[in-house]
Amino acid sequence: MGEKFKGRGVSQSIDWFIVVVYLVIVLIGWVNIYASIHSSDPSSIFDWSVRSGKQAVWIGTALVLAAVILFLIPPRIWEGAAIPLYLGVVFLLVVVIFVATDIKGSRSWFQFGPVSFQPAEISKITTSLLLANVMSRQNYKMSSWKWLLATLAVIALPMLIIVGEKETGSALVYIGFVFVLYREGLAGWLLGGIGLAVLLFVLSLTKSVYVALLVAIAVLTLSNALNSGKLVRWLEIYLPILVVMAFFPGAWNWMMDRLIPGHSLLGDPTLDPTVALAIEGASGWSFLMKIKPEVVLLVISIAALPVCLYRSYRDKNSFIALSVLVYILCVGLTFATPILMTDVLKPHQSERIEQLLGLRDDPGGVGYNVNQSKIAIGSGGLFGKGFLRGTQTTYGFVPEQSTDFIFCTVGEEWGFAGCLVVVVLYLLLIMRLMSDAERSRESFTRIYGYCVAACLFMHLFINVGMTIGIMPVIGIPLPLMSYGGSSLWAFTILIFIFLALYREERKYF
């Protein structure tokens, strides 16, 4: 009874399952990097003059980093160091814009001789640490606007700077932190809002501004009906109105054709400009041509906003006021989509989005990478062509195959079975991180663990999605597998900080 409790030893307190899965993924990546640079005159996998040899060095140094974090650095130092580390990396993110060399339109890499370093990779670590620091404080409340805005600012600051570096792919990863906020009590409306924003963006490009606005109105009115418990009334009153409005553009064009003969021809890009001018001036109703269906819908909806705000005040229903604000944001996003495509995104990024949405067919140009990647994965069949036997891989048909498109090497040489094994390994790693996070007693450890899982998931989803053609090509590595020291080090540090925090807790319970 009087014997002093010594706690668990190292072998009992470390989650070796995560360590083993980490090592397996890293080794699979290393082997496939070698396969991706293999040729008819191959070098050794350890040849330092090629990428597989360089990756071996990065793997060795990453393991040293992992050991230092796990056994030498006191785990509790990370919580106290979160703010200075975050500010330091934000400083580097700003500096790199001014001193970095322009690489394919992006200024995001520090160059030190043969070694390059991307602070955007490290920023995921510092953002995760600061989020955990802020959200684990005793007086923190997700329902407080002050704390919610502070949390969103922690995420948005590095994200916006990375967008300024023209690294849109790295910035998209930050959206994954919303899942962490949801776990910690964020209302589901924000997740729904992000989904609605993506839907409106796609509809604005593939359909029309009118369709996007009508969908926004339908979603918001339905949300209010569900919130108030008056779904039947919504079906009786608002659904018929929405159906009528859905047919309004067709009715408007029919009326315009009757008032202005030849009006329907004006949408044809091959129409001679002289003929177009003749049509416009042939009728006294030509002023109507400047009025588009989306303008009519916008005017009607804006006229209804004061009524909605009055009802919100009268019924003390803040959800209606919130819906008005969301609708205004939806209108802004819908009309800003063309500006985003032409002025914010780089030309090749806009072209890749258009390729993905079927608005552009260019398999030999902007769609070349994805087209060759899908050929490589499809040709692998069920069990693949065998190690170093992939023709797409061996002859270098897929650009960036050892970095952003490493997954298609797995698909060609190891087939569907190999792809399934890789994806399952990632999912096991993510699920184990979430499981350990849930078992943590310290809120800092729990929140940080979910941040790690969110970063891994977003990288996996975006990278695999772009290699099989369901996501635009935005240049983002596959965690632990793609060639590159910055990425491997960043994910190693990210994962092993959590293992160190979790190990510290498991020593005593």
C-alpha positions in Angstrom: 0.0 0.0 0.0 2.8 2.4 0.8 4.8 1.6 -2.4 5.1 4.7 -4.6 3.2 4.5 -7.9 5.7 4.7 -10.8 3.2 4.7 -13.7 3.5 3.0 -17.0 6.8 2.5 -18.8 7.7 3.6 -22.3 6.5 0.5 -24.1 3.1 0.8 -22.4 2.5 4.5 -22.7 3.3 4.9 -26.4 0.6 4.1 -28.9 2.7 1.7 -31.0 -0.1 1.1 -33.5 0.2 4.7 -34.7 4.0 4.4 -34.9 3.8 1.1 -36.9 1.2 2.5 -39.4 3.3 5.7 -39.8 6.4 3.6 -40.6 4.5 1.4 -43.1 3.1 4.4 -45.0 6.5 6.0 -45.1 8.1 2.9 -46.4 5.4 2.4 -49.0 5.9 6.0 -50.1 9.7 5.5 -50.4 9.4 2.3 -52.5 6.9 4.0 -54.8 9.1 7.1 -55.1 11.8 4.8 -56.4 9.3 3.2 -58.8 8.2 6.6 -60.1 11.8 7.6 -61.1 12.8 4.1 -62.3 13.9 3.9 -65.9 15.4 1.3 -68.2 18.8 2.2 -66.7 17.9 2.3 -63.0 20.1 3.4 -60.1 20.0 2.1 -56.6 17.2 3.1 -54.3 19.9 4.5 -52.0 21.5 6.6 -54.7 21.7 10.1 -53.3 21.7 11.7 -56.7 18.1 10.7 -57.3 14.9 11.3 -55.4 14.6 7.9 -53.8 18.1 8.3 -52.2 17.3 11.9 -51.1 14.0 10.7 -49.6 16.0 8.0 -47.6 17.9 10.9 -46.0 14.6 12.8 -45.3 13.2 9.6 -43.7 16.2 9.1 -41.5 16.2 12.7 -40.3 12.4 12.5 -39.8 12.8 9.4 -37.5 15.5 11.4 -35.5 13.0 14.2 -35.2 10.3 11.8 -34.1 12.6 10.3 -31.4 13.6 13.8 -30.1 9.9 14.9 -29.8 8.9 11.6 -28.2 11.7 11.1 -25.7 13.6 14.3 -25.2 11.3 17.4 -25.4 9.0 17.8 -22.4 5.5 17.3 -23.9 3.9 20.2 -21.9 6.2 22.7 -23.6 4.0 22.6 -26.7 1.0 24.2 -25.0 3.1 27.1 -23.6 5.0 27.6 -26.9 1.9 27.7 -29.1 1.6 31.5 -29.4 5.3 32.3 -30.1 5.6 29.4 -32.6 2.4 30.5 -34.4 3.6 34.1 -34.6 7.0 33.0 -35.8 5.6 30.9 -38.6 3.2 33.7 -39.6 6.2 36.0 -39.9 7.9 33.4 -42.2 4.8 33.1 -44.3 4.9 36.8 -44.9 8.6 37.1 -45.5 8.7 34.2 -48.0 6.3 36.2 -50.3 9.0 38.9 -50.8 12.2 36.8 -50.8 11.2 33.5 -52.5 11.8 32.7 -56.1 8.7 32.5 -58.3 8.1 28.8 -59.0 5.1 28.1 -61.3 3.5 31.4 -60.1 4.0 30.6 -56.4 6.2 32.3 -53.9 6.3 29.9 -51.0 9.7 28.3 -50.8 12.9 29.4 -49.0 16.0 28.2 -50.9 19.1 27.3 -49.0 21.4 25.9 -51.7 20.2 22.4 -52.6 17.7 22.4 -49.7 14.3 24.1 -49.9 11.8 24.8 -47.1 8.1 25.6 -47.3 6.7 27.4 -44.2 3.2 26.6 -45.3 3.8 23.0 -44.3 4.9 24.0 -40.8 2.0 26.4 -40.4 -0.4 23.4 -40.0 1.5 22.4 -36.9 1.5 25.8 -35.3 -2.1 26.5 -36.2 -3.1 23.2 -34.6 -1.2 24.0 -31.4 -2.7 27.5 -31.1 -6.2 26.2 -31.8 -5.7 23.6 -29.0 -4.3 26.3 -26.7 -7.2 28.7 -27.3 -10.0 26.2 -27.2 -8.8 24.4 -24.1 -8.9 27.4 -21.9 -11.3 27.2 -18.9 -13.4 30.2 -19.9 -13.7 29.2 -23.6 -17.2 28.9 -24.9 -17.9 28.0 -28.6 -21.3 29.8 -28.2 -19.6 33.1 -27.5 -19.1 35.2 -30.6 -15.9 36.7 -29.1 -14.3 33.2 -28.8 -15.7 32.0 -32.1 -14.3 35.0 -34.0 -10.9 34.5 -32.2 -10.9 30.9 -33.2 -11.7 31.6 -36.8 -9.0 34.3 -36.9 -6.4 31.8 -35.8 -7.4 29.6 -38.8 -7.9 32.5 -41.3 -4.7 34.4 -40.8 -2.2 31.8 -42.1 -4.8 30.6 -44.6 -5.1 34.0 -46.2 -1.4 34.6 -46.3 -0.9 31.2 -48.0 -3.5 32.3 -50.6 -1.3 35.4 -51.1 1.6 33.1 -51.8 -0.5 31.5 -54.6 -0.6 28.2 -52.7 -4.3 27.6 -53.0 -4.0 23.8 -52.4 -2.2 24.3 -49.0 -4.8 26.9 -48.0 -7.7 24.5 -48.7 -6.4 22.2 -46.0 -7.4 24.7 -43.4 -11.1 24.1 -44.1 -10.6 20.8 -42.3 -10.2 22.6 -39.0 -14.0 23.3 -39.2 -14.5 19.6 -38.3 -12.5 20.2 -35.1 -14.7 23.1 -34.2 -17.8 21.0 -34.9 -16.5 18.3 -32.5 -16.0 21.0 -29.8 -19.6 22.3 -30.1 -19.9 24.4 -33.2 -23.4 24.5 -34.5 -23.9 22.5 -37.6 -25.1 25.6 -39.6 -21.4 26.6 -40.3 -20.7 23.2 -41.9 -23.9 23.5 -43.9 -22.9 27.1 -44.9 -19.6 25.8 -46.3 -21.4 23.1 -48.3 -23.9 25.7 -49.6 -21.0 28.0 -50.7 -19.4 25.2 -52.6 -22.7 24.3 -54.2 -23.4 27.9 -55.3 -19.9 28.2 -56.7 -20.4 25.1 -58.8 -23.9 26.1 -59.9 -22.7 29.6 -60.9 -20.1 28.1 -63.2 -22.1 25.1 -64.6 -25.6 26.5 -64.7 -26.3 30.2 -64.1 -26.4 32.9 -61.5 -30.2 32.6 -61.5 -30.1 28.9 -60.6 -27.6 29.6 -57.9 -29.7 32.3 -56.3 -32.9 30.2 -56.5 -31.2 27.3 -54.8 -29.9 29.6 -52.0 -33.4 30.9 -51.5 -34.8 27.4 -51.4 -32.2 26.1 -48.9 -32.7 29.1 -46.6 -36.5 29.0 -46.6 -36.5 25.2 -46.0 -34.0 25.7 -43.1 -36.4 28.3 -41.6 -39.3 25.9 -42.0 -37.4 23.1 -40.3 -36.2 25.4 -37.5 -39.7 26.6 -36.8 -41.3 23.2 -37.2 -43.6 24.4 -40.0 -42.5 22.1 -42.8 -46.0 21.4 -44.1 -46.7 25.2 -44.3 -43.5 25.6 -46.3 -44.6 22.9 -48.7 -48.0 24.5 -49.2 -46.8 28.1 -49.6 -43.2 28.4 -50.6 -42.7 25.3 -52.7 -45.2 26.3 -55.4 -43.6 29.8 -55.5 -40.2 28.2 -56.0 -41.5 26.0 -58.8 -43.0 29.0 -60.6 -39.7 30.9 -60.2 -37.9 27.9 -61.7 -39.8 28.3 -64.9 -39.5 32.1 -64.9 -36.3 32.3 -67.1 -38.0 30.2 -69.8 -41.1 32.3 -69.7 -39.0 35.5 -69.7 -37.1 34.4 -72.8 -40.4 33.4 -74.5 -41.8 36.8 -73.9 -38.6 38.5 -75.1 -38.7 36.5 -78.3 -42.3 37.7 -78.9 -41.4 41.4 -78.2 -37.9 41.3 -79.9 -37.8 38.9 -82.8 -34.4 37.1 -82.9 -33.7 37.7 -79.2 -32.9 34.0 -78.6 -30.1 34.2 -81.2 -28.1 36.7 -79.1 -26.7 33.9 -76.9 -25.0 32.3 -79.9 -21.2 33.2 -79.8 -21.0 32.7 -83.6 -23.6 35.4 -84.3 -22.3 38.2 -86.5 -22.0 41.4 -84.4 -23.7 43.4 -87.1 -26.7 41.1 -86.9 -26.7 41.3 -83.1 -26.8 45.1 -83.3 -29.7 45.0 -85.8 -31.7 42.7 -83.5 -31.1 45.0 -80.5 -32.3 48.1 -82.4 -35.2 46.5 -84.2 -37.7 46.9 -81.4 -38.9 49.6 -79.1 -38.7 47.0 -76.3 -34.9 46.7 -76.7 -34.3 48.2 -73.2 -35.7 45.0 -71.7 -32.7 43.2 -73.1 -30.6 44.7 -70.3 -32.9 43.1 -67.7 -31.8 39.6 -67.0 -33.9 37.0 -65.1 -31.3 36.9 -62.2 -31.7 40.7 -61.8 -35.5 40.3 -61.5 -35.0 37.5 -58.9 -32.5 39.6 -57.0 -34.7 42.7 -56.9 -37.7 40.6 -55.6 -35.6 38.9 -53.0 -33.9 42.1 -51.7 -37.4 43.7 -51.5 -38.4 40.8 -49.2 -35.4 41.2 -46.8 -36.9 44.1 -44.8 -40.0 42.0 -44.2 -37.9 39.1 -43.0 -36.0 41.3 -40.6 -39.3 42.7 -39.3 -40.6 39.2 -38.7 -37.3 38.3 -36.9 -37.7 41.3 -34.6 -41.4 40.7 -34.0 -41.1 37.0 -33.3 -37.7 37.4 -31.5 -36.4 34.8 -34.0 -32.7 35.3 -34.6 -32.6 32.4 -37.1 -34.5 34.6 -39.6 -32.0 37.4 -39.2 -29.1 35.0 -39.6 -30.7 33.7 -42.8 -30.9 37.2 -44.2 -27.2 37.6 -43.5 -26.4 34.3 -45.1 -28.4 35.2 -48.2 -26.5 38.5 -48.6 -23.3 36.5 -48.4 -24.7 34.0 -51.0 -25.5 36.8 -53.4 -22.0 38.2 -53.0 -20.4 34.8 -53.6 -22.6 34.1 -56.6 -21.8 37.4 -58.4 -18.1 37.2 -57.2 -17.5 33.8 -58.8 -16.4 35.2 -62.2 -14.0 37.5 -60.4 -12.7 34.7 -58.3 -12.0 32.6 -61.4 -10.3 35.4 -63.4 -8.6 37.6 -60.9 -8.0 35.5 -57.7 -7.1 32.0 -59.0 -4.2 31.5 -61.3 -5.1 30.7 -64.9 -4.0 27.1 -64.7 -6.1 26.7 -61.5 -9.2 28.1 -63.2 -8.6 25.9 -66.2 -8.4 22.8 -64.0 -11.6 23.7 -62.2 -13.3 24.1 -65.6 -11.8 20.8 -66.7 -13.2 19.0 -63.6 -16.7 20.5 -64.1 -16.8 19.5 -67.7 -16.6 23.1 -69.0 -13.3 22.5 -70.8 -12.1 19.4 -72.7 -8.3 19.6 -73.0 -6.7 16.2 -72.4 -3.5 17.3 -74.0 -3.2 20.5 -72.1 -4.5 21.4 -68.6 -6.1 18.0 -68.3 -3.0 16.1 -69.3 -1.9 15.2 -65.7 -5.2 13.9 -64.6 -5.8 12.0 -67.9 -2.4 10.2 -67.7 -3.0 9.6 -64.0 -6.3 7.9 -64.7 -4.8 5.8 -67.5 -2.1 4.7 -65.1 -4.5 3.8 -62.3 -7.0 2.1 -64.7 -4.3 0.0 -66.4 -3.3 -1.5 -63.1 -6.4 -3.5 -62.9 -7.1 -5.5 -59.7 -3.6 -6.4 -58.6 -1.4 -4.2 -60.8 1.3 -4.8 -63.3 4.0 -5.5 -60.7 6.8 -3.5 -59.0 8.8 -1.5 -61.6 6.7 -2.8 -64.4 4.3 0.1 -64.9 4.7 1.6 -68.4 3.1 4.9 -67.5 5.4 5.2 -64.5 8.6 3.9 -66.1 8.4 6.1 -69.1 7.4 9.2 -67.2 4.0 9.9 -68.8 2.6 11.4 -65.6 4.2 14.7 -64.5 5.1 15.2 -60.8 4.6 11.4 -60.2 6.9 11.2 -57.3 5.2 14.2 -55.5 1.6 15.1 -56.1 0.7 12.1 -58.2 2.5 9.4 -56.2 -0.9 7.6 -55.7 -1.1 6.7 -59.4 2.2 4.8 -59.1 0.5 2.6 -56.5 -2.5 2.2 -58.8 -0.5 1.1 -61.8 2.0 -1.2 -60.2 -0.1 -2.5 -57.3 -3.6 -2.2 -58.7 -6.9 -1.7 -56.9 -5.7 -3.9 -54.1 -2.7 -1.7 -53.5 -4.7 1.5 -53.6 -7.2 -0.1 -51.1 -4.4 -1.0 -48.7 -3.0 2.5 -48.8 -6.3 4.2 -48.2 -7.2 1.8 -45.4 -3.9 2.5 -43.7 -4.6 6.2 -43.8 -8.1 5.7 -42.5 -6.8 3.4 -39.7 -4.3 6.1 -38.8 -6.9 8.9 -38.8 -9.4 6.8 -36.8 -6.8 5.8 -34.2 -5.8 9.4 -33.8 -9.4 10.4 -33.2 -9.9 7.4 -30.8 -6.9 8.4 -28.8 -8.0 12.0 -28.8 -11.4 11.0 -27.4 -9.7 9.0 -24.6 -7.5 12.0 -23.6 -8.2 13.6 -20.3 -6.7 16.9 -21.2 -8.7 19.0 -23.6 -5.5 20.4 -25.2 -4.5 16.9 -26.2 -7.9 16.0 -27.4 -8.3 19.1 -29.6 -4.8 18.9 -31.0 -5.4 15.2 -31.9 -8.5 16.1 -33.9 -6.5 18.8 -35.6 -3.9 16.2 -36.7 -6.6 13.9 -37.9 -8.3 16.8 -39.9 -5.1 17.7 -41.6 -4.4 14.2 -42.7 -7.9 13.7 -43.9 -7.9 16.8 -46.0 -4.6 16.0 -47.6 -5.7 12.4 -48.3 -9.1 13.5 -49.7 -7.7 16.2 -52.0 -4.7 14.3 -53.2 -6.4 11.1 -54.0 -9.4 13.0 -55.4 -7.2 14.9 -57.9 -5.4 11.8 -59.1 -8.7 10.0 -60.0 -10.2 13.2 -61.5 -12.9 14.1 -58.9 -10.9 17.1 -57.6 -9.1 19.9 -59.4 -5.3 19.6 -59.6 -4.1 22.1 -57.0 -0.7 20.7 -56.0 -0.9 19.1 -52.6 1.3 16.1 -51.4 0.0 12.8 -50.1 1.0 12.8 -46.5 4.2 10.7 -45.6 4.3 9.2 -49.1 5.1 12.1 -51.5 8.7 13.0 -52.2 9.9 16.0 -50.2 11.5 16.8 -46.9 9.2 19.7 -45.8 6.1 17.7 -46.1 7.6 14.5 -44.4 9.1 16.5 -41.6 5.9 18.5 -41.0 3.6 15.5 -40.8 6.1 13.6 -38.7 6.3 16.5 -36.2 2.5 16.9 -36.3 1.9 13.2 -35.5 4.6 12.7 -32.9 3.7 15.8 -30.9 0.3 14.2 -30.4 2.0 10.9 -29.5 4.2 12.7 -26.9 1.2 14.4 -25.4 -0.8 11.2 -25.3 2.1 9.3 -23.8 2.4 11.8 -21.0 -1.2 11.2 -20.1 -1.1 7.4 -20.3 1.8 7.3 -17.8 -0.6 7.8 -14.9 -3.9 6.2 -15.9 
